[in-house]
Amino acid sequence: MKEIVLDTETTGISVKEGHRIVEIGCIELDNLIPTKNKFHCYLNPERKVSEKAFDVHGYSDEFLSQQKKFYEICEQFLDFVKGKKLIIHNAEFDLAHINNELSKIGKDNISNEIIDTLVLARDKFPGSQISLDALCKRYKIDNSKRVNHTALIDCDLLSKVYINLIDQKEPTLDFTNQDYEKKDYSKANLSYYKKVIKPSENELKNHREYLKNSLKKNYF
């Protein structure tokens, strides 16, 4: 089953105040394992970035003015996410901005199935901090590269958080020999085992002599 971990960065919080997307990042998962398929782009929002947003992602107006506009990457983006479940942290925010961009060019809203990891975390840890950073700390996921919020770094971290939230172990390389038969080593079946070494005839003879001498010492 293929899923898409998705994140956006914007010029500010509210689409009602005219804020736009400046970056989209997507990582594909296949049975919870990241594939090599990624979608990433910076966008020209055709407006200035708010100070608060700049503090979060660090993308300047000058840098963004040189990027493509949403309509230029729209079809490529829609093809990438088509028919796949979207994994988003605080999906309401990202979807509002994506749908706003789509509506501006006459496109329908996103209709994909959505999994909001913010909702999953809120249900699992009521009353606790559930930001992406807080969840990384809870699950001991290294987020040291997250100096600024960038879409692909956030997607990578979110993919690991998501796996933990749904109680799955993060996929790892398996170096075990698959030809070995699996055995039950529970306490009920575990016994201590050492290689048995049979004594030679000479050793048995010496042992008998030792026992005979020991008995004489004990009785006399």
FENVEN-V223590 format. One record per run of one state. SS is the DSSP state (helix for helix, strand for strand, loop for the rest). FROM is the first residue (numbers start at 1). LEN is the number of residues. If there is no record, write none. Layout:
SS_FROM_LEN, SS_FROM_LEN
This chain:
loop_1_1, strand_2_9, loop_11_4, helix_15_3, loop_18_3, strand_21_10, loop_31_2, strand_33_11, loop_44_7, helix_51_7, loop_58_3, helix_61_5, loop_66_2, strand_68_1, loop_69_1, helix_70_12, loop_82_3, strand_85_4, loop_89_2, helix_91_14, loop_105_9, strand_114_3, helix_117_8, loop_125_7, helix_132_7, loop_139_12, helix_151_15, loop_166_35, helix_201_19, loop_220_1
